[in-house]
Amino acid sequence: MTAIVYSTIGCLGGEKIRYFDREIPLINLIERAQGANRAKRRRRFEDDTLVFGYGSMVKKTTTPQAVASEISTVEEETYNEKLLANYVPVYVMLPLDAVTAENVVGDRDNLEKQLKELRKAGIDGVMTDVWWGIVESKGPKQYEWSGYRSLFKLVQDCGLKMQAIMSFHQCGGNVGDVVNIPIPQWVRDIGESDPDIFYTNRKGNRNPEYLTLGVDNLPLFHGRTAVEIYRDYMHSFRENMLDFLEAGFIIDIEVGLGPAGELRFPSYPASQGWVFPGIGEFQCYDKYLKGDFKEAATIAGHPDWELPENAGEYNDTPDATEFFGSNGTYLTEKGKFFLTWYSNKLLSHGDQILEEANRAFLGYKVVLAIKVSGIHWWYKTENHAAELTAGYYNLNDRDGYRPIARMLSRHRAIFNFTCLEMRDSEQSANAKSGPQELVQQVLSGGWRGNIEVAGENALSRYDSAAYDQILLNARPNGVNKEGPPELRMYGVTYLRLSSDLLQTANFNLFKIFVKKMHADQDYTPDPEKYNHHVVPLQPSKPKIPIDDLLDATKPIKPFPWDKETDMSVGGGGGGLFSLIGRIFPWFR
C-alpha cells in the first residue's frame, strides 16, 4: 500500500510520437503481421521474444548494448563483475489479499502460476502485507499463522525471496485498496467504548485505519499498550516463521508505522471524502494527543496554547486557510511549536517500535525497514501544506526527512520511499507538485546520513516513461562500468502483481525493466555478488536525543541527478512491445 498520487499519463500514453521519431518501419511491421502465417508469427513472438521483438528491424534503431542485454537468460549465470556492482534488486508487491480475510492463500493455483512467471522474468523476490487483522483476529495473543506459512512455502518453492510487512493498519479506505481487512475486531470493540484510541480530526471524525500514537504507551488493550501489542505480534511472527528466517528466505522486515503502513498521520483519508490535491487535515484531536500537546505547551511556558483551529478541511487549498496562507500561523512561534511537536511524535513512535522490532529479530539475517509516503502535492509552495498535515515538517528552509533518516540510522534500518515513477510534467499544474525534487531531496538525505534507501512506485504503471524514471532514481548518476556507483538504491519494489502486469506487452516491457535494474546482468541469487552483505541483525545503537535528531533539519543541497537514465527500457525494444500491443491486441 502506498501514498496516493495522480498522473495525467496513461498506461501506455506518450509513446507514439517517440516511436515515429525513431522512424520504425511501421508499414513493414503491419505487412509482416498479416497473412497466412499470422498464428505462427504470434507463437514465435510469445515463445521467443528475440525473433520478433529483438530482430534485425530493432537492431537498426537501438544500440548494441541494449540489444545484447536481452539475449541472456536467467539460466545463464554469466556476469560482468564490475557491472554487477551496479545491480539493484527488484521485488514485486503481492496482491493485497494474497492471504484472504479467511486466512488462506487466495486463488492458489493462479498465484503459483504468476509467481513462476515472475521468477522467469528474473525478479529477486516479492513483498507481502502480513495483516494484523487476520493473524490476531480471534482475540488478544491468539495468533493464527497458517495462511502465511502456506503463502511463504509457495513463494519459497518458486525460488523467490520474501519481504514481509508487519501490517498493523487496516486494508481499505485508501486508493488502490480493493479488499477490506480491518484491524482486529477485539481492538475495534475497545474503540466502541473509547473511540479516542483512533486518530481524530478537528471535527471529531474517527479513523479506524490505525491506532493513534497517543495510546502507544497506555495499557488500554486488555492490559497491554499498543507498542506491546506490536512487540508481541513480531515475536510471534519470529517464533512461527523460524524455519523461513533460518533458511534466509525472509530477507526484509518492514515495520508498519501508520496508515497504509507508512510513518505518517492519516491526513488524507479517501474514506472521509478527501480528494487530490486537498491539503488534508491534522489528526491529533483525540483526547490522548490533545492531553499530550497541552502538557508539552505547559512545560514550554504556554499553557494557553491550543491545537490549531484554522488549518482548514481535507479538500481546501493552502491559501484558503489562515494556518497555511501567506504569513500564516505555520510561520509563528505557536505554529512552529505545534508542527515540531506533531512531527516529533512520529519520530518517537517510529523509534520505539523499531527498537522492539530489533529485539524481536536480533541475530537473524534480515534488515529492518520502514516506509515513508511520497506526498508531492503542494511541494512547490512555501507552506508544503500536504506534507505538514501528514507529519512531515518539511519547508524550503527546514528538512523534514533527514531527522527520520537519522533516527533510522541507530537501527540500521532502510528508508523506503514512494512515488519513484512520478515526473513533474505529468502532474496537474494546480497541485503545485514536485515529485522529482521530493524524491531527490529524500534519497539524498538518506545517503548523506549513511543509511540505505529503497523505494516503490505509487501507481501501477506499465509504460517506459515510468520505468525510466524509476531507473534514474535507482542510479541517479548512471552505471559505473568500473565498479560500484557512487549512488545506488538498496532495492526497488514494484507495485503490484496483477493480471494487467502479466499481459504480454506489459510483461515484456517489465522484463526489460528488471534487466536494466540489474545493470544488464543476469539474475543472481547471491546478494554478496552485488555488495549486499546481509549479516545477523545487531542491537540498536544508543537512543539519539531529540535535539540531535532535529539538528538534521538543516537543509543540505541534494546530490545532482542525471537528466535521463543511461539504462532506458526504450533502448531495449520495450517501447516497440507497447506499440505492437496497441496495434495488434491479439498479441496480448
Phi, psi and omega in degrees: 000142186222172174292151180284138172218161180232151183218143177270355181274142177277177181303323181234020186290157174077006185269330193300314181297321181298321181293317181289334173298329179280351179060045174295132183289079187297322182298316178298321180299316181295316181299319181293330183280350182263171173099189188292338185265017185302311182298320180296317180296322180298317178298319180295322180298316183284325185277330184213092186298342179295328185295314186260314188279334186233032181279196186298327180299318181290325182299336180287341187240007181230168180277155178302324181297317182295319180292316182298330184296338185265351187282326182289157181239170179300324184289332181275097183274074177246129186229150163261109189302324180290318178289329180298334177293348178263000185298128174245116182294149182240130176241158179236130178287129178285163177305152182302329180252037173305322164247123187280173178299340177274005176067041174226158177292127182280129177047062188303314184298316179293320179297318178300317178299317180294319179297322178293325175295318178297320180297318179295334178285350175092012179290162186267337181176188180229165176236144177217148171285135173250094194286122173303320182295344176265311191289320183248037187284333189278342180157169182305126178064017175261087186266141176227106187258006188301319180298318181285328175296321178295317178296314182298320179296320178297313180296318179298317180295337178274002174082024182246156175268168185233131165255120185251128179262125171282093192266092181269016183245168176281142168262120183130137179103351177245156178300132182096350179278106182259358176230167181236114177229095181287169173292165189306144182299323182294334175283318178295329177297321176297323178294339177295321180268339179223077183295348180286359173286350180254153174304144187221137177267182187298328180278357179092009177287131182266150178234110184274017180295325189199146179293138176301140179292355173294343180252014181309320187238027178249128185281064186264356190244076183055043177091353179253152172274168177299317180298322178293325175299312180296321178299311183296323179298315181292324176294320178293321176302313180300314183296324184271348178244024187302318182295323178290323178293314182292333179279355181077014180286315177272115186251346189213128174247107177266125186265116178291132186232013181172192179302142184060017180077009187257149176285090180191170169272152180280066190281344183227063183281121175299331181295342179250016172099002179294139172226149179296138002253049179303151185285343183081181180226150173296146186234065185220030187256012168289159188295334182285316177287325176300317178294323179296317179294317181299320178296316180295318180294322179295316178298326180281359178089017181228066182296345181276348182288140179237170175293154185302139175243002188236025186264008174082193182238175190311315189257017175287161167266160182302317184293345179278358183242153176285328183292315186259357183290179178303129185056038185283180183302329184298343180266352182274169178300317179296317180295318180294322178297313180299312183296325177294314178300314184298313181286327178295330178298323176294316179302314181293320179300309180297318182296316184292317183285326175296325177296322176293321177297320179299318179294325182292323187248015181304131176092350179264152183279073176225161171245148175268153180209159170225162179247136177241138188281140177271082183269092190266346182282142187067013178294328182268029171243164180294329189269341181048046193302315184295325177292319183295318180292334178279349178106004177262100184280076186241120177230176180298332181249016180210123181272119182268359186249331179297326174299325176295316179299319180294320176298318180295332185298329181286341178257002184054038185265155182270138177267106182260121186240149184259182177064035180295336187272353190277144173239147181303321186293345180272352188266154175293136184298327184289348181274350181050045185277150176216060183299323182294314180292324179296312179299317180299316179297311187291312180297319179299319179297322177294313180297320179291338176271008177060038172240164177277146177237144177227179182195173180218157165280156182260337176237147174287113179228153187230021185253157185293329180298317179294315180298318180295324179292321176297317179299320179297315180291330180291325177222084189300336180244020173082185181279138172261112184289352182251004180152203184298139175286158179296321181235127179205132177289152181289328179180163178229133176251124181271131179256118354211172177295130180199169176295329178297317179300323187273001171300145192307307183297314179297317185288324176299320177292320178299320179297323175295318178302314179300315180300318180291323175298328178276014179058040179065020178256158176293158172304137175234129179282350185257103182296340178299331182293335177244032171066031169259094184265090182277114182247164176307136182300128181264160179300149175300148177287170180304148181302137180268123179304147184300325179297324178290324175298319183285346172299334182281002177282349178294124183296144174232155181287129180291161175296151177288144177251141169296158180290320180222158177288149175270007180234046184299135176291334178295332179285350181252019178091001183296321179298327180297318179300319181297317180296315180299319181297329179281322182286319183239086182303334181290348175289341182286000000 
